[in-house]
Amino acid sequence: MPAIALKDVCVDLPIYNSRGRSLKSVLAQTVGGGVADDRDRSVVVIRALDHVSLHLEHGDRVALIGANGSGKTTLLRVMAQIYPPTHGIADIIGRIACLTDINVGMDLEATGYENIRMRGVLLGLTQKEIAKLVPDVAEFTELGEYLKLPIRCYSQGMMLRLAFGISTAMRPEIILLDEIIGVGDRSFADKARQRLKDLIESASILVLASHDPNIVTQNCSSAIWLSHGRVVEYGPSAEILDRYAKGAQPP
């Protein structure tokens, strides 16, 4: 059964070749988590997640809320196994669709078709599964002959269509989503929203980071409030949103 279990997870992100103390002063005010005092003054270490523990299982629909820099995207990347914890344990069971950085891993010199196949390999699909993936993505993206060209020739909208089409072509058990993605012109955006809605409804677990309370209440039954890389509260989404909107101070 799909599950996400995090125990006492910390993520430290080093920033190299910085300007020492002056940069630490700025980051301390603008970045979630803490700024570690490292002996090497050319390195700033940001604690993006600070001792986070949680357990999600089948049926959970969870929103991540909090100010910019609170750790929402970092937490999604830990769940997606992009960031390994620097402390603690992250145990993820199930096939994941991570819609946080959908352009990551795209090869600009490869054709659209080649990028579909390469992403399939990276996702661990068999050749038979990849063979089914290609026509599905081609039909959904409506890119036609452009799929035979290197994607460096694509417009930003075409690139987003391809990346979204590839990322949503499978039926994942866990969906990790950083805001609701808008894709292309109005007619295609409607098509993309319906595809995403179908994926969300069929998924076992949804984790959605969003600043929009309407999107949170429509899609999520519970919410995690993050501040400076820490979990402030975890409970019913309506209650957490209300406390967050009223500006309740984290303990």
ZITA-V74580 format. One record per residue. N is the residue number from 1. RES is the residue in one letter. SS is DSSP state (2 for helix, 1 for strand, 0 for the rest). PHI is phi in whole degrees, -180 to 180 (* if undefined). Layout:
n->N res->RES ss->SS phi->PHI
n->N res->RES ss->SS phi->PHI
This chain:
n->1 res->M ss->0 phi->*
n->2 res->P ss->0 phi->-59
n->3 res->A ss->1 phi->-161
n->4 res->I ss->1 phi->-128
n->5 res->A ss->1 phi->-129
n->6 res->L ss->1 phi->-114
n->7 res->K ss->1 phi->-127
n->8 res->D ss->1 phi->55
n->9 res->V ss->1 phi->-83
n->10 res->C ss->1 phi->-122
n->11 res->V ss->1 phi->-130
n->12 res->D ss->1 phi->-106
n->13 res->L ss->1 phi->-114
n->14 res->P ss->1 phi->-79
n->15 res->I ss->1 phi->-116
n->16 res->Y ss->0 phi->-93
n->17 res->N ss->0 phi->57
n->18 res->S ss->0 phi->-85
n->19 res->R ss->0 phi->-99
n->20 res->G ss->0 phi->63
n->21 res->R ss->2 phi->-60
n->22 res->S ss->2 phi->-63
n->23 res->L ss->2 phi->-67
n->24 res->K ss->2 phi->-59
n->25 res->S ss->2 phi->-64
n->26 res->V ss->2 phi->-69
n->27 res->L ss->2 phi->-64
n->28 res->A ss->2 phi->-61
n->29 res->Q ss->2 phi->-95
n->30 res->T ss->2 phi->-117
n->31 res->V ss->0 phi->-113
n->32 res->G ss->0 phi->-62
n->33 res->G ss->0 phi->82
n->34 res->G ss->1 phi->-112
n->35 res->V ss->1 phi->-109
n->36 res->A ss->1 phi->-76
n->37 res->D ss->0 phi->-94
n->38 res->D ss->0 phi->-92
n->39 res->R ss->0 phi->-63
n->40 res->D ss->0 phi->-80
n->41 res->R ss->0 phi->-72
n->42 res->S ss->0 phi->-89
n->43 res->V ss->0 phi->-122
n->44 res->V ss->1 phi->-107
n->45 res->V ss->1 phi->-112
n->46 res->I ss->1 phi->-99
n->47 res->R ss->1 phi->-88
n->48 res->A ss->1 phi->-78
n->49 res->L ss->1 phi->-129
n->50 res->D ss->1 phi->-128
n->51 res->H ss->1 phi->54
n->52 res->V ss->1 phi->-94
n->53 res->S ss->1 phi->-128
n->54 res->L ss->1 phi->-165
n->55 res->H ss->1 phi->-138
n->56 res->L ss->1 phi->-120
n->57 res->E ss->1 phi->-140
n->58 res->H ss->0 phi->-52
n->59 res->G ss->0 phi->96
n->60 res->D ss->0 phi->-73
n->61 res->R ss->1 phi->-127
n->62 res->V ss->1 phi->-119
n->63 res->A ss->1 phi->-99
n->64 res->L ss->1 phi->-108
n->65 res->I ss->1 phi->-123
n->66 res->G ss->0 phi->149
n->67 res->A ss->0 phi->-67
n->68 res->N ss->0 phi->-56
n->69 res->G ss->0 phi->86
n->70 res->S ss->0 phi->-81
n->71 res->G ss->0 phi->115
n->72 res->K ss->2 phi->-62
n->73 res->T ss->2 phi->-66
n->74 res->T ss->2 phi->-62
n->75 res->L ss->2 phi->-63
n->76 res->L ss->2 phi->-61
n->77 res->R ss->2 phi->-70
n->78 res->V ss->2 phi->-67
n->79 res->M ss->2 phi->-62
n->80 res->A ss->0 phi->-82
n->81 res->Q ss->0 phi->66
n->82 res->I ss->0 phi->-84
n->83 res->Y ss->0 phi->-104
n->84 res->P ss->0 phi->-78
n->85 res->P ss->0 phi->-63
n->86 res->T ss->0 phi->-85
n->87 res->H ss->1 phi->-154
n->88 res->G ss->1 phi->91
n->89 res->I ss->1 phi->-129
n->90 res->A ss->1 phi->-120
n->91 res->D ss->1 phi->-115
n->92 res->I ss->1 phi->-116
n->93 res->I ss->1 phi->-122
n->94 res->G ss->0 phi->127
n->95 res->R ss->0 phi->-79
n->96 res->I ss->1 phi->-110
n->97 res->A ss->1 phi->-113
n->98 res->C ss->1 phi->-104
n->99 res->L ss->1 phi->-107
n->100 res->T ss->0 phi->-100
n->101 res->D ss->0 phi->-128
n->102 res->I ss->0 phi->-71
n->103 res->N ss->0 phi->-87
n->104 res->V ss->0 phi->-63
n->105 res->G ss->0 phi->91
n->106 res->M ss->0 phi->-78
n->107 res->D ss->0 phi->-98
n->108 res->L ss->0 phi->-64
n->109 res->E ss->0 phi->-86
n->110 res->A ss->0 phi->-87
n->111 res->T ss->1 phi->-75
n->112 res->G ss->2 phi->-59
n->113 res->Y ss->2 phi->-61
n->114 res->E ss->2 phi->-65
n->115 res->N ss->2 phi->-67
n->116 res->I ss->2 phi->-62
n->117 res->R ss->2 phi->-67
n->118 res->M ss->2 phi->-65
n->119 res->R ss->2 phi->-65
n->120 res->G ss->2 phi->-60
n->121 res->V ss->2 phi->-64
n->122 res->L ss->2 phi->-63
n->123 res->L ss->0 phi->-81
n->124 res->G ss->0 phi->82
n->125 res->L ss->0 phi->-78
n->126 res->T ss->0 phi->-77
n->127 res->Q ss->2 phi->-61
n->128 res->K ss->2 phi->-66
n->129 res->E ss->2 phi->-68
n->130 res->I ss->2 phi->-65
n->131 res->A ss->2 phi->-60
n->132 res->K ss->2 phi->-77
n->133 res->L ss->2 phi->-67
n->134 res->V ss->2 phi->-59
n->135 res->P ss->2 phi->-66
n->136 res->D ss->2 phi->-64
n->137 res->V ss->2 phi->-67
n->138 res->A ss->2 phi->-61
n->139 res->E ss->2 phi->-68
n->140 res->F ss->2 phi->-67
n->141 res->T ss->2 phi->-75
n->142 res->E ss->0 phi->60
n->143 res->L ss->0 phi->-89
n->144 res->G ss->2 phi->54
n->145 res->E ss->2 phi->-67
n->146 res->Y ss->2 phi->-63
n->147 res->L ss->2 phi->-66
n->148 res->K ss->2 phi->-89
n->149 res->L ss->0 phi->-102
n->150 res->P ss->1 phi->-59
n->151 res->I ss->2 phi->-73
n->152 res->R ss->2 phi->-65
n->153 res->C ss->2 phi->-83
n->154 res->Y ss->0 phi->-80
n->155 res->S ss->0 phi->-75
n->156 res->Q ss->2 phi->-61
n->157 res->G ss->2 phi->-65
n->158 res->M ss->2 phi->-66
n->159 res->M ss->2 phi->-62
n->160 res->L ss->2 phi->-67
n->161 res->R ss->2 phi->-58
n->162 res->L ss->2 phi->-65
n->163 res->A ss->2 phi->-62
n->164 res->F ss->2 phi->-66
n->165 res->G ss->2 phi->-61
n->166 res->I ss->2 phi->-68
n->167 res->S ss->2 phi->-67
n->168 res->T ss->0 phi->-110
n->169 res->A ss->0 phi->-76
n->170 res->M ss->0 phi->-89
n->171 res->R ss->0 phi->-106
n->172 res->P ss->0 phi->-77
n->173 res->E ss->0 phi->-90
n->174 res->I ss->1 phi->-126
n->175 res->I ss->1 phi->-112
n->176 res->L ss->1 phi->-115
n->177 res->L ss->1 phi->-133
n->178 res->D ss->1 phi->-104
n->179 res->E ss->0 phi->66
n->180 res->I ss->0 phi->-83
n->181 res->I ss->0 phi->-81
n->182 res->G ss->0 phi->-98
n->183 res->V ss->0 phi->-132
n->184 res->G ss->0 phi->69
n->185 res->D ss->0 phi->-72
n->186 res->R ss->2 phi->-61
n->187 res->S ss->2 phi->-64
n->188 res->F ss->2 phi->-72
n->189 res->A ss->2 phi->-62
n->190 res->D ss->2 phi->-63
n->191 res->K ss->2 phi->-64
n->192 res->A ss->2 phi->-67
n->193 res->R ss->2 phi->-62
n->194 res->Q ss->2 phi->-66
n->195 res->R ss->2 phi->-64
n->196 res->L ss->2 phi->-67
n->197 res->K ss->2 phi->-61
n->198 res->D ss->2 phi->-62
n->199 res->L ss->2 phi->-63
n->200 res->I ss->2 phi->-62
n->201 res->E ss->2 phi->-66
n->202 res->S ss->2 phi->-91
n->203 res->A ss->0 phi->-73
n->204 res->S ss->0 phi->-78
n->205 res->I ss->1 phi->-134
n->206 res->L ss->1 phi->-123
n->207 res->V ss->1 phi->-125
n->208 res->L ss->1 phi->-126
n->209 res->A ss->1 phi->-94
n->210 res->S ss->0 phi->-157
n->211 res->H ss->0 phi->-98
n->212 res->D ss->0 phi->-96
n->213 res->P ss->2 phi->-62
n->214 res->N ss->2 phi->-66
n->215 res->I ss->2 phi->-64
n->216 res->V ss->2 phi->-62
n->217 res->T ss->2 phi->-68
n->218 res->Q ss->2 phi->-72
n->219 res->N ss->2 phi->-113
n->220 res->C ss->0 phi->-129
n->221 res->S ss->0 phi->-91
n->222 res->S ss->1 phi->-137
n->223 res->A ss->1 phi->-145
n->224 res->I ss->1 phi->-114
n->225 res->W ss->1 phi->-94
n->226 res->L ss->1 phi->-108
n->227 res->S ss->1 phi->-148
n->228 res->H ss->0 phi->52
n->229 res->G ss->0 phi->80
n->230 res->R ss->1 phi->-114
n->231 res->V ss->1 phi->-82
n->232 res->V ss->1 phi->-83
n->233 res->E ss->1 phi->-148
n->234 res->Y ss->1 phi->-141
n->235 res->G ss->1 phi->-174
n->236 res->P ss->1 phi->-55
n->237 res->S ss->2 phi->-59
n->238 res->A ss->2 phi->-62
n->239 res->E ss->2 phi->-68
n->240 res->I ss->2 phi->-66
n->241 res->L ss->2 phi->-62
n->242 res->D ss->2 phi->-64
n->243 res->R ss->2 phi->-66
n->244 res->Y ss->2 phi->-66
n->245 res->A ss->2 phi->-65
n->246 res->K ss->0 phi->-80
n->247 res->G ss->0 phi->75
n->248 res->A ss->0 phi->-59
n->249 res->Q ss->0 phi->-79
n->250 res->P ss->0 phi->-59
n->251 res->P ss->0 phi->-67
